Amino acid sequence: QVQLQESGPGLVKPSQTLSLTCTVSGGSITANYYYWSWFRRPPGKGLEWMGAIAYSGSTYYSPSLKSRTSISRDTSKNQFTLQLSSVTPEDTAVYYCAGDFNVYCSGYGCYAESSGTYEYDYWGQGTQVTVSS
């Protein structure tokens, strides 16, 4: 059973860089055809896809966040990391990491190929990040 766990600071100051790590257990992040994404849900709003890293190491980003987002991985630790720079209070949200097999990536998102949605098979529990001085 693949399990994901987010970790990182719960409070970040405006203009700083938010950094979150997702630790994957029960499966390898380099396993063929698996994709690993970051999502967030701001208070009172819907789920937003932020970006993904593929089993190959290729990365994909939301056009609206691309200039501020970087996703990387540490294969030795089976982890992938989100960095979001120049944060503002509007970046306050619950952040989730998720993974799935056979994901289709377009210029706007990486979708579970089985459903064409963001209904990935594997999700972390989510972590609250508040941007405030």
Sequence and secondary structure as in RCSB ss.txt:
>XXXX:A:sequence
QVQLQESGPGLVKPSQTLSLTCTVSGGSITANYYYWSWFRRPPGKGLEWMGAIAYSGSTYYSPSLKSRTSISRDT
SKNQFTLQLSSVTPEDTAVYYCAGDFNVYCSGYGCYAESSGTYEYDYWGQGTQVTVSS
>XXXX:A:secstr
  EEEEES SEE TTS EEEEEEEESS TTSTTEEEEEEEE TTS  EEEEEEETTS EEE TTTGGGEEEEEET
TTTEEEEEE S  GGG EEEEEEEEESEEE SS EEETTTTBS  SEE   EEEEE  
